[in-house]
Amino acid sequence: MQIVLANGLLRFPNPEARISEYCEIEVYEGYDDRHNPTDQITKSDIEAANNLYAFFNESEASAILRLSGELTPILHKIPDAKLEKLTDAEFAEVKEYTGILIGHFLKIGGIRLAKPFKILHLKRPSLFPILDTYVVEFLTFINVQEIPRYDIIDLGLSALSIARNDIIMSQKEFQELQENLANLPIPGHSRKLRKSTL
């Protein structure tokens, strides 16, 4: 089996082995076992995102919680749905509200794309992949750090569109991969961290 990504530009042979390797060496306990598909971003969500190296500092966390009243009604408009199951019209609407959400996050100094998407994945795990700096560059071939702040939203939405297209184009392969990896354990924090080769 192989998985085709980045709109067909990249091919990964034997993705099952690569993911198994990642799960052997990376600790993600306290993040992907803490999905919270509600409409309010909480302190618990921020703590969970920090378990996956979001590195929200105290000032950023406080600012997000202060913005909660503005973020909640926007997040309420985004369905807890699978990215690949949305119609084109539904996806266009999701992108619109996602852009507004990211815009609110970007009002906080020090926040770019990775931190909002780690939060959004917790709130809508089947809809938002973790589009951090590395994944966005992988999908778009664009270095996020070189993008002006006012272009960040468009870049994030472009990466989300590419991810959706990748899943749709390789849906059968992703389904098989998910079934084959369903019983992978979540490594605990007691295990020694080593740098992933993924």
FENHU-V303987 format. One record per residue. N is the residue number from 1. SS is DSSP state (h for helix, s for strand, l for the rest). OMEGA is omega in whole degrees, 0 to 359 (NA if undefined). NEAR is the number of other C-alpha atoms within 8 Angstrom. Layout:
n->N ss->SS omega->OMEGA near->NEAR
n->N ss->SS omega->OMEGA near->NEAR
This chain:
n->1 ss->l omega->171 near->6
n->2 ss->s omega->178 near->9
n->3 ss->s omega->179 near->12
n->4 ss->s omega->184 near->12
n->5 ss->s omega->178 near->12
n->6 ss->l omega->179 near->12
n->7 ss->l omega->175 near->10
n->8 ss->l omega->184 near->8
n->9 ss->l omega->182 near->7
n->10 ss->s omega->179 near->8
n->11 ss->s omega->180 near->9
n->12 ss->s omega->174 near->9
n->13 ss->s omega->175 near->7
n->14 ss->l omega->181 near->9
n->15 ss->h omega->180 near->11
n->16 ss->h omega->179 near->9
n->17 ss->h omega->180 near->7
n->18 ss->h omega->181 near->9
n->19 ss->h omega->177 near->9
n->20 ss->h omega->177 near->10
n->21 ss->h omega->180 near->8
n->22 ss->h omega->183 near->11
n->23 ss->h omega->175 near->12
n->24 ss->h omega->189 near->7
n->25 ss->h omega->183 near->11
n->26 ss->l omega->177 near->11
n->27 ss->l omega->177 near->11
n->28 ss->l omega->172 near->12
n->29 ss->l omega->180 near->11
n->30 ss->l omega->175 near->8
n->31 ss->l omega->183 near->12
n->32 ss->l omega->169 near->8
n->33 ss->l omega->180 near->6
n->34 ss->l omega->174 near->9
n->35 ss->l omega->184 near->11
n->36 ss->l omega->188 near->8
n->37 ss->l omega->173 near->9
n->38 ss->l omega->182 near->6
n->39 ss->l omega->182 near->9
n->40 ss->l omega->177 near->8
n->41 ss->l omega->187 near->14
n->42 ss->l omega->175 near->7
n->43 ss->h omega->179 near->8
n->44 ss->h omega->177 near->6
n->45 ss->h omega->180 near->12
n->46 ss->h omega->178 near->12
n->47 ss->h omega->179 near->8
n->48 ss->h omega->178 near->11
n->49 ss->h omega->178 near->15
n->50 ss->h omega->175 near->10
n->51 ss->h omega->174 near->11
n->52 ss->l omega->170 near->8
n->53 ss->l omega->173 near->6
n->54 ss->l omega->178 near->10
n->55 ss->l omega->169 near->7
n->56 ss->l omega->175 near->10
n->57 ss->l omega->185 near->6
n->58 ss->h omega->180 near->6
n->59 ss->h omega->179 near->7
n->60 ss->h omega->180 near->12
n->61 ss->h omega->180 near->11
n->62 ss->h omega->180 near->8
n->63 ss->h omega->179 near->9
n->64 ss->h omega->180 near->10
n->65 ss->h omega->176 near->10
n->66 ss->h omega->179 near->7
n->67 ss->l omega->188 near->9
n->68 ss->h omega->181 near->10
n->69 ss->h omega->178 near->7
n->70 ss->h omega->184 near->7
n->71 ss->h omega->186 near->12
n->72 ss->h omega->181 near->11
n->73 ss->h omega->177 near->9
n->74 ss->h omega->179 near->11
n->75 ss->h omega->179 near->11
n->76 ss->h omega->182 near->8
n->77 ss->l omega->181 near->8
n->78 ss->l omega->186 near->9
n->79 ss->l omega->172 near->7
n->80 ss->l omega->189 near->10
n->81 ss->l omega->176 near->9
n->82 ss->l omega->183 near->8
n->83 ss->h omega->186 near->10
n->84 ss->h omega->182 near->8
n->85 ss->h omega->180 near->6
n->86 ss->l omega->170 near->10
n->87 ss->l omega->179 near->6
n->88 ss->h omega->180 near->6
n->89 ss->h omega->178 near->7
n->90 ss->h omega->180 near->8
n->91 ss->h omega->177 near->10
n->92 ss->h omega->179 near->8
n->93 ss->h omega->178 near->8
n->94 ss->h omega->179 near->11
n->95 ss->h omega->180 near->9
n->96 ss->h omega->182 near->8
n->97 ss->h omega->177 near->12
n->98 ss->h omega->177 near->10
n->99 ss->h omega->178 near->11
n->100 ss->h omega->179 near->9
n->101 ss->h omega->181 near->11
n->102 ss->h omega->177 near->11
n->103 ss->h omega->177 near->9
n->104 ss->h omega->178 near->10
n->105 ss->h omega->184 near->11
n->106 ss->l omega->175 near->9
n->107 ss->l omega->182 near->7
n->108 ss->l omega->181 near->9
n->109 ss->l omega->177 near->6
n->110 ss->l omega->180 near->5
n->111 ss->l omega->176 near->12
n->112 ss->l omega->184 near->10
n->113 ss->l omega->190 near->13
n->114 ss->h omega->185 near->12
n->115 ss->h omega->177 near->13
n->116 ss->h omega->183 near->11
n->117 ss->h omega->175 near->13
n->118 ss->h omega->175 near->13
n->119 ss->h omega->182 near->12
n->120 ss->h omega->177 near->10
n->121 ss->h omega->178 near->14
n->122 ss->h omega->183 near->15
n->123 ss->h omega->181 near->13
n->124 ss->l omega->190 near->14
n->125 ss->l omega->181 near->12
n->126 ss->l omega->183 near->10
n->127 ss->l omega->185 near->10
n->128 ss->l omega->169 near->12
n->129 ss->l omega->177 near->10
n->130 ss->l omega->183 near->9
n->131 ss->l omega->176 near->15
n->132 ss->l omega->185 near->11
n->133 ss->h omega->184 near->11
n->134 ss->h omega->182 near->7
n->135 ss->h omega->179 near->9
n->136 ss->h omega->179 near->16
n->137 ss->h omega->178 near->11
n->138 ss->h omega->184 near->9
n->139 ss->h omega->188 near->12
n->140 ss->h omega->185 near->10
n->141 ss->l omega->179 near->7
n->142 ss->l omega->178 near->8
n->143 ss->l omega->183 near->9
n->144 ss->h omega->184 near->9
n->145 ss->h omega->181 near->5
n->146 ss->h omega->183 near->6
n->147 ss->l omega->175 near->8
n->148 ss->l omega->184 near->6
n->149 ss->h omega->183 near->6
n->150 ss->h omega->178 near->5
n->151 ss->h omega->187 near->8
n->152 ss->h omega->182 near->12
n->153 ss->h omega->180 near->11
n->154 ss->h omega->179 near->8
n->155 ss->h omega->179 near->9
n->156 ss->h omega->180 near->11
n->157 ss->h omega->175 near->11
n->158 ss->h omega->178 near->9
n->159 ss->h omega->178 near->12
n->160 ss->h omega->178 near->11
n->161 ss->h omega->179 near->8
n->162 ss->h omega->179 near->12
n->163 ss->h omega->179 near->12
n->164 ss->h omega->180 near->10
n->165 ss->h omega->179 near->10
n->166 ss->h omega->182 near->13
n->167 ss->h omega->180 near->10
n->168 ss->h omega->183 near->8
n->169 ss->h omega->182 near->6
n->170 ss->l omega->186 near->10
n->171 ss->h omega->180 near->8
n->172 ss->h omega->181 near->6
n->173 ss->h omega->179 near->10
n->174 ss->h omega->179 near->10
n->175 ss->h omega->178 near->8
n->176 ss->h omega->180 near->8
n->177 ss->h omega->179 near->10
n->178 ss->h omega->179 near->8
n->179 ss->h omega->181 near->7
n->180 ss->h omega->185 near->8
n->181 ss->l omega->187 near->9
n->182 ss->l omega->185 near->6
n->183 ss->l omega->177 near->5
n->184 ss->l omega->179 near->7
n->185 ss->l omega->173 near->5
n->186 ss->l omega->181 near->8
n->187 ss->l omega->180 near->11
n->188 ss->l omega->182 near->8
n->189 ss->l omega->182 near->8
n->190 ss->l omega->181 near->4
n->191 ss->l omega->183 near->7
n->192 ss->l omega->179 near->6
n->193 ss->l omega->172 near->7
n->194 ss->l omega->182 near->6
n->195 ss->l omega->179 near->6
n->196 ss->l omega->176 near->7
n->197 ss->l omega->178 near->4
n->198 ss->l omega->NA near->5
